[in-house]
Amino acid sequence: MERPTLILLGMAGLLAAGLGLSIYAGTVVFEDIVLVESTVSAGVPLEVTAPIPPGMGIFALDIQDYEDGMVMRAHVLGPLGYTMASVDITSAQYEGTFETDESYEYTLVVESDSTSPVNVVGALGPIPDAGKTSLGFVSLYMLLVGVVGMIVSTVYLVWWRRRH
């Protein structure tokens, strides 16, 4: 087999490995995050409960039927029902963090004053550690090297075939 073809196949293999690692990294990073989708209206809150170890927790909201001027409230409740974090949300997407002192099942409560139902996706869980998030960067670099390598090796293959 010709040398440029081997290089092209090697870059294709690197690209495939980067894609596979990217998919794996996506599942590992979000494996401890609990997602709940529900309809929220006045008197009908969204509740998401997740076990979180000591350290930092994260909560996020995606308001799918967001309209300008809409205000929703989100509270993270900790042990004994006290509020760990509370925020008024005035945009379609929001992400916040809070500190946890002990392992416990924390609860995200999303409320609305609107009488019309609003579709909301809520997420709650621990912040992924650096080892898990670094997998995403490694896969990104593998994909980048694979794509650039494919382009360069294709140009080299065309040049090599014209020469021989």
C-alpha positions as CSV (number, residue, x, y, z in Angstrom):
1,M,0.0,0.0,0.0
2,E,1.3,3.5,-0.8
3,R,2.6,5.6,2.0
4,P,0.1,8.5,1.5
5,T,-2.7,6.1,1.7
6,L,-1.4,4.7,5.0
7,I,-1.2,8.2,6.4
8,L,-4.8,8.9,5.2
9,L,-6.0,5.8,6.9
10,G,-4.2,6.6,10.1
11,M,-5.8,10.0,10.2
12,A,-9.2,8.4,9.5
13,G,-8.6,6.1,12.5
14,L,-7.6,9.0,14.7
15,L,-10.8,10.9,13.6
16,A,-12.9,7.8,14.5
17,A,-11.2,7.4,17.8
18,G,-11.7,11.1,18.6
19,L,-15.4,10.8,17.7
20,G,-15.8,7.7,19.9
21,L,-14.0,9.4,22.8
22,S,-16.2,12.4,22.4
23,I,-19.4,10.3,22.7
24,Y,-17.9,8.5,25.8
25,A,-16.9,11.8,27.4
26,G,-20.4,13.2,26.9
27,T,-21.9,10.3,28.8
28,V,-19.3,10.3,31.6
29,V,-19.6,14.1,32.2
30,F,-23.3,14.0,32.5
31,E,-23.8,10.6,34.2
32,D,-24.5,12.1,37.7
33,I,-26.7,14.9,36.5
34,V,-30.5,14.4,36.9
35,L,-32.7,15.9,34.1
36,V,-36.4,16.4,34.5
37,E,-38.8,17.9,31.9
38,S,-42.1,19.1,33.1
39,T,-44.8,21.8,32.7
40,V,-44.7,24.6,35.2
41,S,-47.5,27.0,36.0
42,A,-48.9,28.8,39.1
43,G,-49.1,26.3,41.9
44,V,-47.5,23.5,39.8
45,P,-43.7,23.6,40.4
46,L,-41.0,21.5,38.8
47,E,-39.0,19.5,41.3
48,V,-35.7,17.7,40.6
49,T,-34.0,15.7,43.3
50,A,-30.4,14.4,43.1
51,P,-27.8,13.1,45.5
52,I,-24.8,15.4,45.7
53,P,-21.6,14.7,47.6
54,P,-19.7,17.5,49.5
55,G,-18.2,20.1,47.3
56,M,-20.0,22.0,44.6
57,G,-23.4,21.4,43.0
58,I,-24.8,22.7,39.7
59,F,-28.3,23.4,38.6
60,A,-29.5,24.5,35.2
61,L,-32.8,25.4,33.5
62,D,-34.0,25.5,29.9
63,I,-37.3,27.3,29.6
64,Q,-38.6,26.1,26.3
65,D,-41.6,28.4,26.0
66,Y,-39.8,31.5,27.2
67,E,-41.4,34.9,26.4
68,D,-39.9,38.3,27.1
69,G,-40.7,39.6,30.5
70,M,-41.3,36.2,32.0
71,V,-39.9,35.6,35.4
72,M,-39.5,32.2,37.1
73,R,-37.9,31.4,40.4
74,A,-35.6,28.6,41.2
75,H,-34.6,27.4,44.7
76,V,-32.2,24.6,45.6
77,L,-33.2,23.1,48.9
78,G,-30.7,21.3,51.1
79,P,-30.8,19.3,54.3
80,L,-33.8,20.1,56.6
81,G,-35.3,22.1,53.7
82,Y,-33.2,25.2,54.0
83,T,-32.4,27.2,50.8
84,M,-28.9,26.6,49.4
85,A,-29.4,28.9,46.4
86,S,-32.3,31.1,45.1
87,V,-32.5,33.1,41.9
88,D,-35.1,34.8,39.7
89,I,-34.7,33.7,36.1
90,T,-35.3,36.2,33.4
91,S,-33.8,34.4,30.4
92,A,-34.5,31.2,28.5
93,Q,-31.5,29.4,29.9
94,Y,-29.8,29.6,33.3
95,E,-26.9,27.8,35.0
96,G,-25.9,28.3,38.6
97,T,-23.7,26.7,41.3
98,F,-23.9,26.2,45.0
99,E,-21.7,24.8,47.8
100,T,-22.6,21.6,49.6
101,D,-21.2,20.7,53.0
102,E,-22.5,17.2,53.3
103,S,-23.8,14.3,51.1
104,Y,-27.5,14.7,50.8
105,E,-30.4,14.6,48.3
106,Y,-30.8,18.2,47.2
107,T,-33.9,19.4,45.5
108,L,-34.3,22.0,42.7
109,V,-37.7,23.7,42.8
110,V,-38.8,25.8,39.8
111,E,-41.9,28.0,40.3
112,S,-43.8,30.4,38.0
113,D,-46.6,32.9,38.7
114,S,-47.9,32.5,35.1
115,T,-51.3,30.8,34.8
116,S,-50.3,29.5,31.3
117,P,-48.2,26.3,31.4
118,V,-44.5,26.6,30.5
119,N,-42.3,23.7,29.4
120,V,-39.1,23.6,31.5
121,V,-36.1,21.2,31.6
122,G,-34.3,21.3,35.0
123,A,-31.0,19.7,35.7
124,L,-29.3,19.1,39.1
125,G,-26.2,17.3,40.2
126,P,-22.6,17.5,41.2
127,I,-20.1,19.5,39.2
128,P,-18.0,17.0,37.2
129,D,-14.4,16.6,38.3
130,A,-11.5,17.8,36.2
131,G,-10.6,14.2,35.0
132,K,-14.0,13.8,33.4
133,T,-14.1,17.2,31.8
134,S,-10.5,16.7,30.4
135,L,-11.8,13.8,28.3
136,G,-13.8,16.3,26.3
137,F,-10.7,18.4,25.6
138,V,-8.7,15.3,24.6
139,S,-11.4,14.2,22.2
140,L,-11.6,17.7,20.7
141,Y,-7.8,17.7,20.1
142,M,-8.0,14.2,18.5
143,L,-10.8,15.4,16.2
144,L,-8.9,18.5,15.3
145,V,-5.7,16.6,14.5
146,G,-7.6,14.0,12.6
147,V,-9.4,16.5,10.4
148,V,-6.3,18.6,9.7
149,G,-4.4,15.3,9.1
150,M,-7.0,14.1,6.6
151,I,-6.8,17.4,4.7
152,V,-3.0,17.4,4.6
153,S,-2.7,13.7,3.7
154,T,-5.3,14.1,0.9
155,V,-3.3,16.9,-0.6
156,Y,-0.1,14.9,-0.2
157,L,-1.8,11.8,-1.8
158,V,-2.8,13.9,-4.9
159,W,0.7,15.4,-5.1
160,W,2.3,12.0,-4.8
161,R,0.2,10.4,-7.4
162,R,0.9,13.2,-9.9
163,R,4.6,12.8,-9.3
164,H,4.6,9.0,-9.7
